[in-house]
Amino acid sequence: MAVAPADLFVLIDREFRRRKARECPACTLQLPYRVDRGEGANWDMIAPRNCGHGCASVFEDLVREFQQLYELQRSG
């Protein structure tokens, strides 16, 4: 399913906040960006820094899941 970057961000951010460690006040996400590849998802995101609460691992799992479900719409 093709979605706009802002819409994909809302979906991922909501799920990230639900799954990440409650003790971590620092980890936030950035907008997904388009990546033109021959295979696989046409987007990626920058991972949060390693905070010591395991948020980076949660983020990586979440991005893998969402990359199988969504692709970014082409602009224009």
KEDO-877543 format. One record per atom (N, C-alpha, C): atom name; residue number from 0; y, x, z; residue in three letters. Coordinates in nm, 3 decimals, padded with zeros to 5 digits. Each point is the difference from the previous one (the first is absolute). Layout:
+----+-----+---------+---------+---------+-----+
: at :   i :   north :    east :      up :  aa :
+----+-----+---------+---------+---------+-----+
: CA : NUM :       Y :       X :       Z : Ala :
...
+----+-----+---------+---------+---------+-----+
// end
This chain:
+----+-----+---------+---------+---------+-----+
: at :   i :   north :    east :      up :  aa :
+----+-----+---------+---------+---------+-----+
:  N :   0 : -00.117 :  00.085 :  00.000 : Met :
: CA :   0 :  00.117 : -00.085 :  00.000 : Met :
:  C :   0 :  00.124 :  00.090 :  00.000 : Met :
:  N :   1 :  00.094 : -00.028 : -00.087 : Ala :
: CA :   1 :  00.123 :  00.079 : -00.011 : Ala :
:  C :   1 :  00.108 : -00.061 :  00.090 : Ala :
:  N :   2 :  00.063 :  00.086 :  00.080 : Val :
: CA :   2 :  00.105 : -00.044 :  00.092 : Val :
:  C :   2 :  00.118 :  00.097 : -00.008 : Val :
:  N :   3 :  00.116 : -00.047 :  00.044 : Ala :
: CA :   3 :  00.119 :  00.083 :  00.007 : Ala :
:  C :   3 : -00.014 :  00.098 :  00.117 : Ala :
:  N :   4 :  00.062 :  00.118 : -00.009 : Pro :
: CA :   4 : -00.009 :  00.097 :  00.109 : Pro :
:  C :   4 :  00.040 : -00.056 :  00.137 : Pro :
:  N :   5 :  00.107 : -00.078 :  00.004 : Ala :
: CA :   5 :  00.046 : -00.056 :  00.127 : Ala :
:  C :   5 : -00.102 : -00.097 :  00.059 : Ala :
:  N :   6 : -00.063 : -00.079 : -00.086 : Asp :
: CA :   6 : -00.101 : -00.094 :  00.049 : Asp :
:  C :   6 : -00.124 :  00.073 :  00.052 : Asp :
:  N :   7 : -00.040 :  00.104 : -00.071 : Leu :
: CA :   7 : -00.114 :  00.080 :  00.046 : Leu :
:  C :   7 :  00.032 :  00.068 :  00.132 : Leu :
:  N :   8 :  00.122 :  00.050 :  00.013 : Phe :
: CA :   8 :  00.042 :  00.063 :  00.124 : Phe :
:  C :   8 : -00.012 : -00.097 :  00.117 : Phe :
:  N :   9 :  00.046 : -00.122 : -00.018 : Val :
: CA :   9 : -00.006 : -00.100 :  00.107 : Val :
:  C :   9 : -00.144 : -00.023 :  00.044 : Val :
:  N :  10 : -00.091 : -00.013 : -00.096 : Leu :
: CA :  10 : -00.141 : -00.022 :  00.033 : Leu :
:  C :  10 : -00.060 :  00.118 :  00.076 : Leu :
:  N :  11 :  00.025 :  00.121 : -00.049 : Ile :
: CA :  11 : -00.057 :  00.119 :  00.063 : Ile :
:  C :  11 :  00.065 :  00.025 :  00.136 : Ile :
:  N :  12 :  00.130 : -00.014 :  00.009 : Asp :
: CA :  12 :  00.070 :  00.025 :  00.126 : Asp :
:  C :  12 : -00.048 : -00.096 :  00.109 : Asp :
:  N :  13 : -00.017 : -00.125 : -00.036 : Arg :
: CA :  13 : -00.048 : -00.099 :  00.097 : Arg :
:  C :  13 : -00.138 :  00.038 :  00.053 : Arg :
:  N :  14 : -00.089 :  00.039 : -00.091 : Glu :
: CA :  14 : -00.135 :  00.037 :  00.042 : Glu :
:  C :  14 : -00.001 :  00.132 :  00.077 : Glu :
:  N :  15 :  00.085 :  00.094 : -00.041 : Phe :
: CA :  15 :  00.010 :  00.128 :  00.071 : Phe :
:  C :  15 :  00.046 : -00.022 :  00.143 : Phe :
:  N :  16 :  00.100 : -00.082 :  00.019 : Arg :
: CA :  16 :  00.049 : -00.027 :  00.136 : Arg :
:  C :  16 : -00.108 : -00.067 :  00.086 : Arg :
:  N :  17 : -00.084 : -00.082 : -00.064 : Arg :
: CA :  17 : -00.108 : -00.067 :  00.074 : Arg :
:  C :  17 : -00.108 :  00.098 :  00.042 : Arg :
:  N :  18 : -00.030 :  00.099 : -00.087 : Arg :
: CA :  18 : -00.113 :  00.091 :  00.025 : Arg :
:  C :  18 :  00.036 :  00.129 :  00.074 : Arg :
:  N :  19 :  00.124 :  00.045 : -00.011 : Lys :
: CA :  19 :  00.034 :  00.131 :  00.059 : Lys :
:  C :  19 :  00.001 : -00.006 :  00.151 : Lys :
:  N :  20 :  00.000 :  00.116 :  00.061 : Ala :
: CA :  20 : -00.001 :  00.009 :  00.146 : Ala :
:  C :  20 :  00.127 : -00.061 :  00.058 : Ala :
:  N :  21 : -00.017 : -00.085 :  00.097 : Arg :
: CA :  21 :  00.116 : -00.063 :  00.064 : Arg :
:  C :  21 :  00.088 :  00.102 :  00.072 : Arg :
:  N :  22 : -00.061 :  00.111 :  00.040 : Glu :
: CA :  22 :  00.074 :  00.103 :  00.073 : Glu :
:  C :  22 :  00.096 :  00.078 : -00.089 : Glu :
:  N :  23 : -00.013 : -00.014 : -00.131 : Cys :
: CA :  23 :  00.080 :  00.078 : -00.094 : Cys :
:  C :  23 :  00.125 : -00.076 : -00.043 : Cys :
:  N :  24 :  00.117 :  00.046 :  00.044 : Pro :
: CA :  24 :  00.124 : -00.065 : -00.042 : Pro :
:  C :  24 :  00.061 :  00.065 : -00.125 : Pro :
:  N :  25 : -00.056 :  00.111 : -00.045 : Ala :
: CA :  25 :  00.067 :  00.082 : -00.101 : Ala :
:  C :  25 : -00.042 : -00.026 : -00.144 : Ala :
:  N :  26 : -00.123 : -00.036 : -00.025 : Cys :
: CA :  26 : -00.050 : -00.006 : -00.138 : Cys :
:  C :  26 :  00.052 : -00.123 : -00.074 : Cys :
:  N :  27 :  00.060 :  00.028 : -00.114 : Thr :
: CA :  27 :  00.049 : -00.104 : -00.090 : Thr :
:  C :  27 : -00.046 :  00.034 : -00.142 : Thr :
:  N :  28 :  00.011 : -00.096 : -00.088 : Leu :
: CA :  28 : -00.044 :  00.020 : -00.137 : Leu :
:  C :  28 :  00.118 : -00.001 : -00.096 : Leu :
:  N :  29 : -00.022 :  00.058 : -00.118 : Gln :
: CA :  29 :  00.099 : -00.002 : -00.107 : Gln :
:  C :  29 : -00.053 : -00.087 : -00.113 : Gln :
:  N :  30 :  00.087 : -00.037 : -00.092 : Leu :
: CA :  30 : -00.040 : -00.083 : -00.113 : Leu :
:  C :  30 : -00.106 :  00.070 : -00.084 : Leu :
:  N :  31 : -00.093 : -00.075 : -00.055 : Pro :
: CA :  31 : -00.095 :  00.060 : -00.095 : Pro :
:  C :  31 :  00.075 :  00.039 : -00.126 : Pro :
:  N :  32 : -00.050 :  00.103 : -00.066 : Tyr :
: CA :  32 :  00.062 :  00.046 : -00.124 : Tyr :
:  C :  32 : -00.105 :  00.005 : -00.110 : Tyr :
:  N :  33 :  00.047 : -00.016 : -00.122 : Arg :
: CA :  33 : -00.088 : -00.006 : -00.116 : Arg :
:  C :  33 : -00.052 :  00.139 : -00.036 : Arg :
:  N :  34 : -00.129 :  00.006 : -00.035 : Val :
: CA :  34 : -00.066 :  00.122 : -00.044 : Val :
:  C :  34 : -00.079 : -00.036 : -00.125 : Val :
:  N :  35 :  00.028 :  00.068 : -00.109 : Asp :
: CA :  35 : -00.075 : -00.026 : -00.123 : Asp :
:  C :  35 : -00.120 :  00.093 : -00.006 : Asp :
:  N :  36 : -00.117 : -00.059 :  00.015 : Arg :
: CA :  36 : -00.126 :  00.074 :  00.000 : Arg :
:  C :  36 : -00.090 : -00.059 : -00.108 : Arg :
:  N :  37 : -00.097 :  00.076 : -00.040 : Gly :
: CA :  37 : -00.097 : -00.051 : -00.096 : Gly :
:  C :  37 : -00.092 : -00.103 :  00.063 : Gly :
:  N :  38 : -00.035 :  00.021 :  00.126 : Glu :
: CA :  38 : -00.090 : -00.090 :  00.073 : Glu :
:  C :  38 :  00.054 : -00.026 :  00.138 : Glu :
:  N :  39 : -00.044 : -00.107 :  00.059 : Gly :
: CA :  39 :  00.036 : -00.029 :  00.139 : Gly :
:  C :  39 :  00.132 : -00.074 :  00.012 : Gly :
:  N :  40 :  00.047 : -00.008 :  00.121 : Ala :
: CA :  40 :  00.122 : -00.074 :  00.031 : Ala :
:  C :  40 :  00.121 :  00.063 : -00.070 : Ala :
:  N :  41 :  00.097 : -00.086 : -00.034 : Asn :
: CA :  41 :  00.120 :  00.049 : -00.066 : Asn :
:  C :  41 :  00.115 :  00.021 :  00.100 : Asn :
:  N :  42 : -00.035 :  00.013 :  00.128 : Trp :
: CA :  42 :  00.102 :  00.022 :  00.102 : Trp :
:  C :  42 : -00.057 :  00.084 :  00.114 : Trp :
:  N :  43 :  00.094 :  00.051 :  00.081 : Asp :
: CA :  43 : -00.037 :  00.077 :  00.119 : Asp :
:  C :  43 :  00.112 : -00.016 :  00.100 : Asp :
:  N :  44 : -00.021 :  00.054 :  00.119 : Met :
: CA :  44 :  00.101 : -00.003 :  00.106 : Met :
:  C :  44 : -00.003 :  00.133 :  00.074 : Met :
:  N :  45 :  00.110 :  00.035 :  00.062 : Ile :
: CA :  45 :  00.006 :  00.122 :  00.081 : Ile :
:  C :  45 : -00.050 : -00.035 :  00.140 : Ile :
:  N :  46 : -00.095 :  00.078 :  00.047 : Ala :
: CA :  46 : -00.060 : -00.025 :  00.131 : Ala :
:  C :  46 :  00.096 :  00.036 :  00.112 : Ala :
:  N :  47 : -00.007 : -00.073 :  00.112 : Pro :
: CA :  47 :  00.081 :  00.039 :  00.115 : Pro :
:  C :  47 : -00.050 :  00.133 :  00.055 : Pro :
:  N :  48 :  00.087 :  00.069 :  00.069 : Arg :
: CA :  48 : -00.039 :  00.127 :  00.061 : Arg :
:  C :  48 : -00.109 : -00.024 :  00.104 : Arg :
:  N :  49 : -00.075 :  00.107 :  00.028 : Asn :
: CA :  49 : -00.105 : -00.011 :  00.100 : Asn :
:  C :  49 :  00.065 : -00.014 :  00.138 : Asn :
:  N :  50 : -00.014 : -00.117 :  00.059 : Cys :
: CA :  50 :  00.068 : -00.031 :  00.125 : Cys :
:  C :  50 : -00.086 :  00.025 :  00.124 : Cys :
:  N :  51 : -00.129 :  00.024 : -00.020 : Gly :
: CA :  51 : -00.089 :  00.018 :  00.114 : Gly :
:  C :  51 : -00.066 : -00.128 :  00.047 : Gly :
:  N :  52 :  00.035 : -00.112 : -00.061 : His :
: CA :  52 : -00.059 : -00.129 :  00.038 : His :
:  C :  52 : -00.097 : -00.053 : -00.106 : His :
:  N :  53 : -00.021 :  00.076 : -00.106 : Gly :
: CA :  53 : -00.094 : -00.040 : -00.103 : Gly :
:  C :  53 :  00.058 : -00.091 : -00.107 : Gly :
:  N :  54 :  00.131 : -00.012 : -00.005 : Cys :
: CA :  54 :  00.063 : -00.089 : -00.098 : Cys :
:  C :  54 : -00.022 :  00.046 : -00.144 : Cys :
:  N :  55 : -00.005 :  00.131 : -00.022 : Ala :
: CA :  55 : -00.021 :  00.052 : -00.136 : Ala :
:  C :  55 : -00.135 : -00.045 : -00.054 : Ala :
:  N :  56 : -00.101 :  00.000 :  00.082 : Ser :
: CA :  56 : -00.133 : -00.044 : -00.040 : Ser :
:  C :  56 : -00.001 : -00.150 : -00.032 : Ser :
:  N :  57 :  00.067 : -00.078 :  00.083 : Val :
: CA :  57 :  00.012 : -00.145 : -00.024 : Val :
:  C :  57 :  00.071 : -00.021 : -00.133 : Val :
:  N :  58 :  00.107 :  00.074 : -00.024 : Phe :
: CA :  58 :  00.077 : -00.011 : -00.124 : Phe :
:  C :  58 : -00.086 :  00.031 : -00.122 : Phe :
:  N :  59 : -00.075 :  00.109 :  00.005 : Glu :
: CA :  59 : -00.083 :  00.040 : -00.113 : Glu :
:  C :  59 : -00.104 : -00.107 : -00.033 : Glu :
:  N :  60 : -00.064 : -00.054 :  00.101 : Asp :
: CA :  60 : -00.099 : -00.107 : -00.021 : Asp :
:  C :  60 :  00.066 : -00.123 : -00.062 : Asp :
:  N :  61 :  00.114 : -00.035 :  00.051 : Leu :
: CA :  61 :  00.073 : -00.117 : -00.047 : Leu :
:  C :  61 :  00.043 :  00.015 : -00.146 : Leu :
:  N :  62 :  00.052 :  00.116 : -00.035 : Val :
: CA :  62 :  00.042 :  00.023 : -00.138 : Val :
:  C :  62 : -00.120 : -00.008 : -00.094 : Val :
:  N :  63 : -00.112 :  00.060 :  00.039 : Arg :
: CA :  63 : -00.121 : -00.010 : -00.084 : Arg :
:  C :  63 : -00.041 : -00.145 : -00.022 : Arg :
:  N :  64 :  00.004 : -00.080 :  00.105 : Glu :
: CA :  64 : -00.036 : -00.142 : -00.012 : Glu :
:  C :  64 :  00.094 : -00.073 : -00.095 : Glu :
:  N :  65 :  00.130 :  00.021 :  00.018 : Phe :
: CA :  65 :  00.099 : -00.072 : -00.080 : Phe :
:  C :  65 :  00.005 :  00.051 : -00.144 : Phe :
:  N :  66 : -00.034 :  00.126 : -00.023 : Gln :
: CA :  66 : -00.003 :  00.051 : -00.137 : Gln :
:  C :  66 : -00.111 : -00.066 : -00.081 : Gln :
:  N :  67 : -00.102 : -00.049 :  00.066 : Gln :
: CA :  67 : -00.108 : -00.070 : -00.070 : Gln :
:  C :  67 :  00.039 : -00.144 : -00.032 : Gln :
:  N :  68 :  00.099 : -00.053 :  00.070 : Leu :
: CA :  68 :  00.039 : -00.140 : -00.016 : Leu :
:  C :  68 :  00.125 : -00.020 : -00.087 : Leu :
:  N :  69 :  00.093 :  00.096 :  00.006 : Tyr :
: CA :  69 :  00.131 : -00.021 : -00.062 : Tyr :
:  C :  69 :  00.040 :  00.116 : -00.090 : Tyr :
:  N :  70 :  00.081 : -00.033 : -00.099 : Glu :
: CA :  70 :  00.066 :  00.101 : -00.081 : Glu :
:  C :  70 :  00.147 : -00.036 : -00.006 : Glu :
:  N :  71 :  00.084 :  00.098 : -00.026 : Leu :
: CA :  71 :  00.144 : -00.028 : -00.008 : Leu :
:  C :  71 :  00.034 : -00.057 : -00.136 : Leu :
:  N :  72 :  00.091 : -00.095 :  00.000 : Gln :
: CA :  72 :  00.050 : -00.056 : -00.125 : Gln :
:  C :  72 :  00.078 :  00.107 : -00.074 : Gln :
:  N :  73 : -00.005 : -00.008 : -00.129 : Arg :
: CA :  73 :  00.083 :  00.088 : -00.082 : Arg :
:  C :  73 :  00.142 : -00.054 :  00.003 : Arg :
:  N :  74 :  00.096 :  00.090 :  00.018 : Ser :
: CA :  74 :  00.140 : -00.043 :  00.004 : Ser :
:  C :  74 :  00.050 : -00.023 : -00.142 : Ser :
:  N :  75 :  00.101 : -00.085 : -00.009 : Gly :
: CA :  75 :  00.066 : -00.025 : -00.128 : Gly :
:  C :  75 : -00.065 : -00.106 : -00.072 : Gly :
+----+-----+---------+---------+---------+-----+
// end
